[in-house]
Amino acid sequence: MTHQAIRHIDGHFGNICPKAQEGIMVKGRFAPSPTGRMHLGNILSAFLSYLSAKSQGGQWLLRIEDLDQGRSRTEFARQLEEDLLWLGLEWDEGGLDHAEYCQSKRGEIYEHYCSLLAEQGLTYPCWCSRADLMASSAPHQSDGRVVYAGTCRPREGFVPGENGVGFYAADGSYRDCSRKAATRIIVPDREITIVDRHYGPVSENLARDCGDFIIKRADGTAAYQLAVVVDDALMGVTEVVRGCDLLQSAPQQAWLHETLGFEAPAFAHLPLLCAHDGRRLCKRDKSLDMGELRKRYTPGQMLGLLAQLSGLIQGSDIRQGNDSGHGRDSKQASDLKRIIDMDNPPYMSLEEIIPIFSWSKVPLDNIVL
Ligand SMILES: [Zn+2]
């Protein structure tokens, strides 16, 4: 997924969080899932969310998103904290030692907000299996996202099954309801717009582009979208900085904030790291996991590398060839590819980097390594 799939206006949307302009203390957050060692992309997210908050004199919190109990491990969360501290990214609140910042310990809170949505008549049970979903949903035209077809959404003509554990859907097919249901929320058929601080306005018609989405899984645990919205609101997060693979869920989350009576945080998404062939870098690229990176670099070099990757330093001292300027266009991506010195990054400290941080310097296009 690239941000090009989304309508946005290119430009600079400000380094000051709108909340800060209202005189509210800025609070950023890093919210990783402890399912393995962090890789360069994760640490770039942490770095930029930290800088964005700290450059405004704000606070930075660490939340452990361990809802997926099958894949999350405490030792991964410990390692992740140790990797952040190695780099000097110290959080002001949260972390593994505070259960209230671990999603796996917050089930009752999510349940409460799930029931508030049910009371508004916005939720319904969904019994679709994965196979049902693939059969009934058309991949979204622009980004391959699967839009839920609304199969289980209550409608007129609802006929309960004879044995009381199923019903006949509007298309006449019988829905088996004997297994546990997930809970979906009914989304409105209207455009929801957020103004991303890096990518600008992002609009989405939730009914058309997203469909009714799951807020609670069939096993009773909260789904990611609900947990993230409830946590950001209750933890007082004023700005969400994360990879632009999540840009499309920002309108969805902003709407959920509004529906729950919360004020949505500001969003700032960052470009993804890609290999030369355009493939997104991920946990499988072992050479870029923190274990390998820590063997290769000192913390100061690692900070210098991150500052280069995010465009914060790109002076003539590190540029090569006949570079012609600072255009935020596709040319910039190819320039960056040449100038990022993975072998010998400069030493930098956070104290040096915080004052030079600006979203306007961060590229919009994927960063090619
Ligand atoms: Zn369904």
Residues whose N, C-alpha, C, O or C-beta is under 5 A from the ligand:
A	BS01	ZN	C126 W127 C128 T151 C152
